[in-house]
């Protein structure tokens, strides 16, 4: 329990609420990030509770995707990125220099804004992660693929054409395939970077439904432009502006009764 | 500008005509080129009617007409070129005749055109067939029947002699090369003598000859074993001509050349060309792909990498003979010479790898075409969305795993595109080959039945060089000219076939992955 005490101490005073005292999965402590000379995240601290959906909202360029990509160290891929502060997932400091970055990414799955299935068969897409982890038995892989596709609510639609190219699926199916691919390695945390921004409302509804289903097994962090979506799917919401985490709270409270003036201005559409 | 002209200009109509015209011109040039080759090439094997011209001075000339042209300076006058053949009797295959001096043209049915192993065609009428100097059949009709009866035997004997000379004696020589034991050598010697005796006996048995009467009262007695085929073109039906044509085409692609390449087939050249392109492909693909991967995936993009990229692109514009010179200097003298000193020192000073050969020619061409593969692969890599790589990395794959499992399969169609371009260029290249291992007549194919079966150090024949050799280095250019066209046609066909193969592979890959054209 020392962990949660520490979290409470490190939280942005404005953001500390009763809800966030739940068991944390991810702890972000005083994280700042620079792209070259440009400061993109300013001293962000918060904890992300286990088996809940946490959403980040905010105008374009506010740093919410950058923060999300800190959680699986995808920012490492960009030249000239410098990062300060600590991020712990469970008990692991993911920026520990002794830690292999691939170990972090195996524990933190990610679904991207634009669906990005591999140009392989549906089966091979889902089996990709397990294969990387060293699973090679056909029967084992088949089990994982079926389980993951079922969990991503895609099994019924594709079970008879697993060997077809994944690129033949519709946009919404492709995005659910990406979710199945991400959860095939059974990560602790699932990051979703605007997963519905390229989808039509029906496909969006399916993914949102899926998120509510998946949060029973995974800790989900989602970045979204769509405030209604954040309101519908998330348990907690963080509002970001110009690289700062302005306010974090239980979603319903943040949307109905924001404590910060800038949060209120944003969610009522007065700017941004 | 008048309103009408302005309207026309604004409407863009002239520009459409300009662009369309440019395309039409380009297509016309290509079609003309192909048409020339196809007409001249396909015509070679079609049996032409043989005409007998009687001239004003009483001389007769017999043979197919090959050309007719206006006499320069004399209006309305024409002359014809007749292929009289019988090089051994007349000294030249062709003769020009002014049309004014022709008294009579006739198409005698008893004229035969004989294909033989030496001296080109023999045209004339059969006088008699002899066995050991004694006539067994006289006159064209009897003679032709007797010939038809005896020719299969002669052909069999010829094949047998050839098999002994080329195959079995060659095999014994080859065996002796490696055998150091006296006993074995003795045994080899015995076998050799046996075969030599058989050869002499076979040769001695071939006593049948045919006597052919040619123009000007000349006669030629020809051993039957030298006769490859006898035709009477003036009596052949269209179907018979068709059968003959197909046979000749098959002979052309499957036989060895004769008569310093002006007769016979081009099989060794086809074989050499295809094998060289394949070795080149095997070498150039990994090299080009790896280089492109480093440039695009690993190298830090900056001025230096841009400079390298420009240099690679420009490398494709370096004259091919320069690559040939490099191939001689580096591959043959340096690498080949070192290999000889290290592994074949017992054979020195005779070079094994230190001289031109199919391996060095292929490597030189690989070097020549590697920019094409690099550029195509790089473009393919650039077209792979970043999200695809990120998806793999986000699943915990390392960069290497991502490259091998996601990027490489996705870029394969582009690699094949590069390979197609490289193969097309390599198959048509001649200049660098002339100094790195192509010869006008290779004694043996680079693949045969003797260990180690694949002889990469051997010199080889190549269709492109064959065209040059037959067309411009032949002692008998007139007779060889149709061969130039038909060989060109064949080279084009092979390039097209190799391309179709690669294109179908690429399309299969694309269908498999349902990829767009990256």
Interface residues (C-beta under 8 A of the other chain):
Chain A: X72 X74 X77 X79 X102 X103 X104 X105 X106 X108 X109 X110 X112 X114 X116 X117 X118 X119 X120 X128 X129 X131 X132 X133 X165 X167 X168 X178 X181 X182 X185
Chain B: X300 X385 X387 X388 X390 X391 X392 X393 X394 X395 X396 X397 X398 X401 X405 X406 X409 X410 X512 X513 X514 X515
